[in-house]
Amino acid sequence: MITLSTDEIALLRSILVALRAIKVRDIDKALVILSKLDRNP
């Protein structure tokens, strides 16, 4: 078992919250926009 300090727990929690905030649809939209830009130089 790994023992974490309170600072490490807070950091992990903030990372998980940030990841949860990223929406798959937003990533898909960004990929579509980038692929369109890539096709039209």
Secondary structure in CASP SS format (residue, H / E / C, confidence):
PFRMAT SS
TARGET T0000
AUTHOR 0000-0000-0000
METHOD secondary structure of the structure
MODEL  1
M C 1.00
I C 1.00
T C 1.00
L C 1.00
S C 1.00
T H 1.00
D H 1.00
E H 1.00
I H 1.00
A H 1.00
L H 1.00
L H 1.00
R H 1.00
S H 1.00
I H 1.00
L H 1.00
V H 1.00
A H 1.00
L H 1.00
R H 1.00
A H 1.00
I C 1.00
K C 1.00
V H 1.00
R H 1.00
D H 1.00
I H 1.00
D H 1.00
K H 1.00
A H 1.00
L H 1.00
V H 1.00
I H 1.00
L H 1.00
S H 1.00
K H 1.00
L H 1.00
D H 1.00
R H 1.00
N C 1.00
P C 1.00
END
